[in-house]
Amino acid sequence: MITIRNSTFIKFDDEVSVERMELDIDSAAELPEADDFEGRLIAQGSIAWDITNGEFYGMDSSGEWHNQTAEE
């Protein structure tokens, strides 16, 4: 399950709302694509919290998620 905890409107791009989002997810397998929400685009800097293991993910400008809490 994905829950939008918070979102901040940034701009409209061709009638699509670009938003910086804070998401709650049950597992990393549920990380959405940048355009998974109809009429909305997840912007760079958005974060997702994996409730199962406590990890955080951040979205980059190309729409890719990166684990922010895993050791490299």
DRENGU-925837 format. One record per residue: residue in three letters; x, y, z of N, C-alpha, C, O in turn. Coordinates in nm, 3 decimals, padded with zeros to 5 digits, m for minus. Example, Ala and Ser with C-alpha at 12.3 -4.5 7.8 and 13.67 -1.06 7.14 Angstrom:
2
(Ala; (01.319; m00.569; 00.780); (01.230; m00.450; 00.780); (01.320; m00.330; 00.780); (01.424; m00.332; 00.846))
(Ser; (01.285; m00.225; 00.708); (01.367; m00.106; 00.714); (01.290; 00.003; 00.787); (01.341; 00.114; 00.804))
END
This chain:
72
(Met; (00.084; m00.117; 00.000); (00.000; 00.000; 00.000); (00.089; 00.124; 00.000); (00.192; 00.128; 00.068))
(Ile; (00.051; 00.223; m00.075); (00.121; 00.352; m00.080); (00.028; 00.459; m00.025); (m00.088; 00.469; m00.064))
(Thr; (00.080; 00.539; 00.067); (00.005; 00.651; 00.121); (00.085; 00.778; 00.098); (00.205; 00.782; 00.126))
(Ile; (00.019; 00.881; 00.048); (00.084; 01.011; 00.034); (00.068; 01.082; 00.168); (m00.042; 01.123; 00.205))
(Arg; (00.178; 01.096; 00.238); (00.177; 01.162; 00.369); (00.165; 01.313; 00.353); (00.093; 01.380; 00.427))
(Asn; (00.237; 01.366; 00.252); (00.238; 01.509; 00.228); (00.281; 01.533; 00.084); (00.354; 01.452; 00.027))
(Ser; (00.235; 01.641; 00.026); (00.284; 01.680; m00.107); (00.283; 01.832; m00.116); (00.197; 01.900; m00.060))
(Thr; (00.381; 01.882; m00.189); (00.394; 02.025; m00.210); (00.392; 02.053; m00.359); (00.475; 02.001; m00.435))
(Phe; (00.297; 02.135; m00.401); (00.287; 02.170; m00.542); (00.408; 02.254; m00.583); (00.448; 02.345; m00.511))
(Ile; (00.466; 02.220; m00.700); (00.579; 02.297; m00.752); (00.536; 02.378; m00.874); (00.560; 02.499; m00.881))
(Lys; (00.472; 02.310; m00.971); (00.430; 02.378; m01.094); (00.341; 02.286; m01.175); (00.328; 02.167; m01.146))
(Phe; (00.279; 02.342; m01.277); (00.210; 02.262; m01.377); (00.301; 02.246; m01.497); (00.366; 02.342; m01.540))
(Asp; (00.306; 02.125; m01.552); (00.383; 02.095; m01.672); (00.290; 02.021; m01.767); (00.261; 01.903; m01.747))
(Asp; (00.242; 02.091; m01.871); (00.145; 02.033; m01.965); (00.025; 01.975; m01.891); (m00.014; 01.860; m01.917))
(Glu; (m00.033; 02.051; m01.803); (m00.153; 02.016; m01.727); (m00.131; 01.902; m01.627); (m00.228; 01.845; m01.577))
(Val; (m00.005; 01.870; m01.598); (00.028; 01.771; m01.496); (00.086; 01.846; m01.376); (00.174; 01.930; m01.392))
(Ser; (00.038; 01.814; m01.258); (00.085; 01.878; m01.136); (00.216; 01.813; m01.092); (00.218; 01.694; m01.058))
(Val; (00.324; 01.889; m01.092); (00.454; 01.841; m01.045); (00.460; 01.869; m00.896); (00.444; 01.983; m00.853))
(Glu; (00.484; 01.763; m00.817); (00.477; 01.775; m00.671); (00.592; 01.703; m00.602); (00.630; 01.593; m00.642))
(Arg; (00.646; 01.765; m00.499); (00.743; 01.699; m00.412); (00.661; 01.626; m00.308); (00.580; 01.687; m00.238))
(Met; (00.682; 01.495; m00.297); (00.597; 01.412; m00.212); (00.674; 01.342; m00.101); (00.793; 01.314; m00.114))
(Glu; (00.603; 01.315; 00.006); (00.649; 01.228; 00.113); (00.554; 01.109; 00.112); (00.434; 01.124; 00.135))
(Leu; (00.609; 00.990; 00.086); (00.528; 00.870; 00.072); (00.558; 00.770; 00.183); (00.672; 00.761; 00.229))
(Asp; (00.457; 00.696; 00.225); (00.473; 00.580; 00.313); (00.445; 00.458; 00.227); (00.343; 00.451; 00.158))
(Ile; (00.537; 00.360; 00.230); (00.520; 00.238; 00.152); (00.539; 00.118; 00.245); (00.612; 00.127; 00.344))
(Asp; (00.475; 00.007; 00.212); (00.491; m00.115; 00.292); (00.624; m00.183; 00.264); (00.680; m00.248; 00.352))
(Ser; (00.675; m00.170; 00.140); (00.805; m00.228; 00.105); (00.861; m00.156; m00.017); (00.787; m00.092; m00.092))
(Ala; (00.993; m00.168; m00.037); (01.059; m00.102; m00.149); (01.005; m00.150; m00.284); (01.015; m00.079; m00.384))
(Ala; (00.948; m00.269; m00.287); (00.891; m00.321; m00.412); (00.775; m00.234; m00.461); (00.738; m00.240; m00.579))
(Glu; (00.719; m00.154; m00.373); (00.608; m00.066; m00.408); (00.650; 00.074; m00.451); (00.564; 00.157; m00.479))
(Leu; (00.779; 00.103; m00.456); (00.821; 00.238; m00.496); (00.759; 00.272; m00.631); (00.777; 00.198; m00.728))
(Pro; (00.687; 00.383; m00.639); (00.618; 00.417; m00.763); (00.711; 00.480; m00.867); (00.815; 00.536; m00.832))
(Glu; (00.672; 00.470; m00.992); (00.738; 00.544; m01.098); (00.698; 00.691; m01.081); (00.598; 00.721; m01.016))
(Ala; (00.775; 00.782; m01.137); (00.749; 00.925; m01.122); (00.610; 00.964; m01.170); (00.552; 01.060; m01.119))
(Asp; (00.556; 00.890; m01.267); (00.426; 00.926; m01.324); (00.315; 00.827; m01.289); (00.215; 00.819; m01.361))
(Asp; (00.329; 00.754; m01.180); (00.229; 00.653; m01.142); (00.097; 00.710; m01.091); (m00.004; 00.640; m01.092))
(Phe; (00.096; 00.835; m01.048); (m00.028; 00.895; m00.999); (m00.089; 00.980; m01.110); (m00.027; 01.076; m01.156))
(Glu; (m00.207; 00.944; m01.154); (m00.272; 01.013; m01.265); (m00.283; 01.163; m01.238); (m00.335; 01.206; m01.135))
(Gly; (m00.234; 01.242; m01.335); (m00.243; 01.387; m01.325); (m00.137; 01.449; m01.236); (m00.135; 01.571; m01.216))
(Arg; (m00.046; 01.366; m01.182); (00.058; 01.415; m01.092); (00.192; 01.354; m01.132); (00.198; 01.241; m01.180))
(Leu; (00.298; 01.429; m01.111); (00.434; 01.382; m01.136); (00.514; 01.398; m01.008); (00.518; 01.507; m00.950))
(Ile; (00.579; 01.290; m00.964); (00.661; 01.295; m00.843); (00.792; 01.366; m00.880); (00.860; 01.326; m00.974))
(Ala; (00.826; 01.470; m00.806); (00.941; 01.554; m00.836); (01.068; 01.507; m00.765); (01.063; 01.433; m00.666))
(Gln; (01.180; 01.554; m00.818); (01.310; 01.534; m00.756); (01.304; 01.581; m00.610); (01.243; 01.684; m00.580))
(Gly; (01.367; 01.506; m00.522); (01.368; 01.542; m00.380); (01.255; 01.479; m00.301); (01.249; 01.493; m00.179))
(Ser; (01.166; 01.409; m00.369); (01.060; 01.337; m00.299); (01.122; 01.222; m00.221); (01.226; 01.169; m00.259))
(Ile; (01.056; 01.184; m00.111); (01.107; 01.075; m00.029); (00.999; 00.971; m00.006); (00.880; 01.000; m00.012))
(Ala; (01.045; 00.849; 00.022); (00.954; 00.740; 00.055); (01.011; 00.665; 00.175); (01.131; 00.636; 00.180))
(Trp; (00.926; 00.636; 00.271); (00.965; 00.563; 00.392); (00.913; 00.421; 00.380); (00.792; 00.399; 00.371))
(Asp; (01.004; 00.324; 00.381); (00.969; 00.182; 00.380); (00.939; 00.143; 00.525); (01.029; 00.129; 00.607))
(Ile; (00.813; 00.127; 00.555); (00.768; 00.103; 00.692); (00.817; m00.032; 00.744); (00.838; m00.048; 00.864))
(Thr; (00.836; m00.130; 00.655); (00.878; m00.263; 00.697); (01.016; m00.263; 00.761); (01.037; m00.330; 00.863))
(Asn; (01.111; m00.189; 00.703); (01.248; m00.195; 00.755); (01.306; m00.059; 00.795); (01.420; m00.051; 00.840))
(Gly; (01.228; 00.049; 00.780); (01.270; 00.181; 00.824); (01.361; 00.255; 00.728); (01.411; 00.363; 00.761))
(Glu; (01.383; 00.200; 00.610); (01.471; 00.267; 00.514); (01.399; 00.382; 00.444); (01.277; 00.379; 00.425))
(Phe; (01.478; 00.483; 00.405); (01.426; 00.597; 00.331); (01.485; 00.595; 00.191); (01.601; 00.558; 00.170))
(Tyr; (01.403; 00.637; 00.095); (01.445; 00.647; m00.045); (01.421; 00.789; m00.092); (01.325; 00.853; m00.051))
(Gly; (01.510; 00.838; m00.178); (01.495; 00.970; m00.236); (01.492; 00.960; m00.387); (01.561; 00.877; m00.445))
(Met; (01.411; 01.045; m00.451); (01.401; 01.044; m00.596); (01.494; 01.149; m00.656); (01.499; 01.263; m00.609))
(Asp; (01.567; 01.108; m00.761); (01.654; 01.203; m00.830); (01.582; 01.268; m00.947); (01.464; 01.240; m00.971))
(Ser; (01.651; 01.355; m01.020); (01.588; 01.431; m01.128); (01.550; 01.346; m01.249); (01.476; 01.392; m01.335))
(Ser; (01.601; 01.223; m01.256); (01.563; 01.135; m01.368); (01.451; 01.039; m01.330); (01.414; 00.952; m01.408))
(Gly; (01.396; 01.055; m01.208); (01.284; 00.972; m01.165); (01.324; 00.839; m01.104); (01.241; 00.749; m01.092))
(Glu; (01.450; 00.826; m01.066); (01.499; 00.703; m01.003); (01.503; 00.719; m00.851); (01.536; 00.825; m00.799))
(Trp; (01.468; 00.611; m00.781); (01.474; 00.610; m00.636); (01.610; 00.559; m00.591); (01.666; 00.468; m00.652))
(His; (01.664; 00.618; m00.484); (01.792; 00.577; m00.428); (01.778; 00.561; m00.277); (01.725; 00.649; m00.209))
(Asn; (01.826; 00.447; m00.227); (01.821; 00.420; m00.084); (01.913; 00.519; m00.013); (02.032; 00.528; m00.045))
(Gln; (01.858; 00.592; 00.082); (01.931; 00.693; 00.155); (01.990; 00.642; 00.288); (02.069; 00.711; 00.351))
(Thr; (01.950; 00.521; 00.328); (01.990; 00.472; 00.458); (02.081; 00.350; 00.449); (02.140; 00.311; 00.550))
(Ala; (02.095; 00.289; 00.333); (02.180; 00.171; 00.318); (02.326; 00.210; 00.310); (02.361; 00.312; 00.250))
(Glu; (02.411; 00.130; 00.370); (02.553; 00.154; 00.361); (02.603; 00.110; 00.225); (02.559; 00.009; 00.171))
(Glu; (02.696; 00.188; 00.171); (02.749; 00.154; 00.039); (02.885; 00.089; 00.052); (02.946; 00.053; m00.049))
END
